[in-house]
Amino acid sequence: MLQASILFIQLEFRLAERLSHNRWLLPRSKRTQRLTMRLFKRCADAGHPDALSMYGHMLFHRSQTPQDKARGARYVLEAAHAGDLRSQYQVAQIHEHGCVQYPRREDYAVTWYARAAQAGHSLAAERLAQAYRLGELGLAVDGEQAAYWQRQATPQPLDEVAAA
């Protein structure tokens, strides 16, 4: 029974994903958008990691009400804790700029940027490099740290990866 529900959630997620990306599948209408959001919500509430991330991002960035934005931030935070790289970066952005439910916390932002950067998110590494270069996010100016994070942001050529 558990396997069947997991499979069903995965199928619902794939359908929601297709509906959100493929305009030819169904015409873009309020009804299609409501169906897509309802499917993403069901999958996110079931704990599907990608749905947590996508639904959270949609709520946070597209919602009109502060309550929906806060709910989106909670979904994104849950996905970040589950290891979703894009969500970790987004949580850092939320903490850097603040929102209704999550006030500005530069120390949290640095922590989440570092988690995302260490896992390979180049924009997070670039943001940390900039923060160390300019003394932002409550960090002291540190050229060594700036250089370290800039190296993390820059993809290595395949020759160097093979030699390591």
ZIRA-V88785 format. One record per residue. RES is the residue in three letters. NEAR is the number of other C-alpha atoms within 12 Angstrom. Layout:
RES & NEAR
RES & NEAR
This chain:
MET & 7
LEU & 9
GLN & 9
ALA & 10
SER & 16
ILE & 17
LEU & 16
PHE & 19
ILE & 27
GLN & 25
LEU & 20
GLU & 28
PHE & 35
ARG & 23
LEU & 25
ALA & 32
GLU & 28
ARG & 21
LEU & 27
SER & 28
HIS & 18
ASN & 17
ARG & 14
TRP & 12
LEU & 15
LEU & 19
PRO & 14
ARG & 17
SER & 15
LYS & 11
ARG & 13
THR & 23
GLN & 24
ARG & 16
LEU & 23
THR & 31
MET & 33
ARG & 25
LEU & 32
PHE & 40
LYS & 33
ARG & 25
CYS & 34
ALA & 34
ASP & 25
ALA & 23
GLY & 25
HIS & 32
PRO & 31
ASP & 34
ALA & 41
LEU & 39
SER & 41
MET & 39
TYR & 42
GLY & 39
HIS & 38
MET & 31
LEU & 30
PHE & 33
HIS & 22
ARG & 20
SER & 19
GLN & 14
THR & 15
PRO & 18
GLN & 17
ASP & 23
LYS & 27
ALA & 29
ARG & 32
GLY & 40
ALA & 40
ARG & 31
TYR & 39
VAL & 41
LEU & 37
GLU & 31
ALA & 32
ALA & 34
HIS & 24
ALA & 20
GLY & 24
ASP & 30
LEU & 32
ARG & 34
SER & 41
GLN & 39
TYR & 41
GLN & 41
VAL & 46
ALA & 41
GLN & 36
ILE & 36
HIS & 29
GLU & 29
HIS & 20
GLY & 21
CYS & 26
VAL & 20
GLN & 21
TYR & 26
PRO & 20
ARG & 21
ARG & 22
GLU & 26
ASP & 23
TYR & 27
ALA & 34
VAL & 36
THR & 28
TRP & 36
TYR & 42
ALA & 33
ARG & 31
ALA & 35
ALA & 33
GLN & 27
ALA & 23
GLY & 27
HIS & 30
SER & 27
LEU & 31
ALA & 38
ALA & 35
GLU & 31
ARG & 37
LEU & 48
ALA & 35
GLN & 29
ALA & 31
TYR & 26
ARG & 24
LEU & 18
GLY & 19
GLU & 21
LEU & 28
GLY & 21
LEU & 23
ALA & 18
VAL & 19
ASP & 20
GLY & 19
GLU & 16
GLN & 25
ALA & 26
ALA & 22
TYR & 23
TRP & 33
GLN & 29
ARG & 23
GLN & 27
ALA & 27
THR & 19
PRO & 18
GLN & 16
PRO & 11
LEU & 9
ASP & 9
GLU & 9
VAL & 9
ALA & 8
ALA & 8
ALA & 8
